[in-house]
């Protein structure tokens, strides 16, 4: 299937803002750092830390698979959820605009029979949980890192928006029948919406049903928080290689700032934004910029390699392809 020039140009225009932000972030970090002092040899002198970080990362991804399975109403297997999550992370590393989330929705929608839009709503809930946890961690650690005065209102605003978004989704799920009736009334007046748009909105609403089930909702939230615990363990173990006296809350602070930074549109894999966010957080903790940049480069590469390997393994084992994904999301003419 070929993509015409007009479509390609539109895609490029959508990518440009994120790429532009990444370029600005990279330039800023490179200007601040002294490249002669940027070193990655700490990895070679602490191989045990790297092994522990790999184990903690694998556990965190497995726990995230359990969390997503709960949000999907236990209508998929753990292995399937595990591999599709990593396939999504791999796609995020290769394409801009967090294309991996859409990839996850398409792959799981096909594999589970739930449909892509139903699955997409569970990914939205999962991301809302992540932002809420990140904002909470930032608010907890700000008094200890006290120099980022601007971050507190940002964290509060993010947390408030996430809570409002979850509440809005809860209302949509709680009053599912009323919403469906209104949508069908609109569809009767506009048949084109009834045919192409409304079925997808209804599928999204079905995926939000988890918000009306307290046990599954709380279990999903707990598992997402547990995922973060293992993520923090990964960053803390590696932080000890460049800052041996670092307390655990450093990892909480760095990871929360990183999560906030990566919420900004950027180039594939968050290049530039990832490094700038981590260097900024570590600078507040008085880690030299050059040391922080070396650490950021390694951790970015570490995540890229681990999730990339698992994502590619998942594509092979589950017999999926990226070309299939493009065929599913390419508008039909």
PyMOL commands that set and color helices and strands:
alter all, ss='L'
color gray80, all
select helices_A, chain A and resi 5-32+35-37+42-45+47-71+78-94+99-112+116-145+149-174+176-189+191-196+198-212+214-242+248-262+268-270+273-284+289-317+322-329
alter helices_A, ss='H'
color red, helices_A
deselect
rebuild
show_as cartoon
